């Protein structure tokens, strides 16, 4: 069963202090690389705009800046940012290139040609990145590789043989990667430090059920692997641990569904769409199938709650600074039309308040379309959501669209298709 998910590791920003949205901007005339609160949105060209690229947004006021575009590729989409926030990797689906953008200069520093398309990449530092390329040619073996990237010299430094490698995640230091192959019941552990040493670079660990994603513990000692199970042609969705020291595999914890997860303290939130037992019980909706959010205490490996959410393939998840969990999917059941709302309007976004775990009810905002990007902020009760090609701004105190003097509709108006969002600066 082929899957077309875009995965990305969830980014959680912590911080204190709130900034008012009501005062006037004092940064509108600054160059784009001097703004203290930059957000970049990847934008594909449309018939109304001649140039694709990155749209520069003032993240304090949700406004486009005077220097509001950075040229980057012809069809920029999925983005990853380095932990130090100095480099942004942008995949261009039209060329299979990764554009490397320097956040200090707000300009493309180089372009890396991949041997095929990718749906999953990581930047482990300002100089090192990886991309899973399932169609990468490999001499004497089936196609598929995890491609190692030098983000300083803008080059491919190694092609690590992982047949049909579709997704890749990294621990916090980049010393161990986990690669997931389509229609496989194994996980490939990649040890990049073994490259060019003669030691084993990959170790295949069996015993899973269509694994597609993983989250590392804060000390990197444990990986929590999400088994997609029947949603991906397997048997049982579950959560399974890998001891990253000896690669011992834990006993599966059955879940409703599992394609994306976020670890917050000792609580792991796991979302997916089960092919069966997927009724929308508790929701008033015309949708006939719904997804599930399972809440897991990883200290005891027990499921502590289940929430009905929208369906589709869930591959976006983020948590705001006040505990609102945003969960996005693609190819979900869309109801109504947000452009001409009559009755129910529903799309691929669900919001769960983690502060009230006893209330296992999700908010389903009245919007349509796939969710392709999520971005929270440390200093504002705001979540940016790329949905249906639009850039929405949600007030996380009300879980509804933010209405201010700058965005009267809760949407930052941008011509073209918005795919992904990244906060370039810490704020």
FENWOTA-V38036 format. One record per helix or strand. SS is the DSSP state (H for helix, E for strand). FROM is the first residue (numbers start at 1). TO is the last residue. Records with the same first field share a line. If there is no record, write none. Layout:
BEGIN
SS->FROM-TO, FROM-TO
END
This chain:
BEGIN
H->32-34, 192-194, 229-232, 338-340
E->38-44, 46-46, 49-49, 53-58, 63-70, 76-81, 87-92, 97-102, 107-113, 120-123, 128-133, 145-150, 155-161, 165-170, 177-181, 187-190, 202-205, 211-216, 222-227, 238-243, 249-249, 253-254, 260-264, 267-272, 291-297, 302-309, 313-319, 324-330, 335-335, 346-346, 349-353, 361-361, 363-363, 371-376, 382-387, 390-395, 400-401, 411-412, 417-423
END
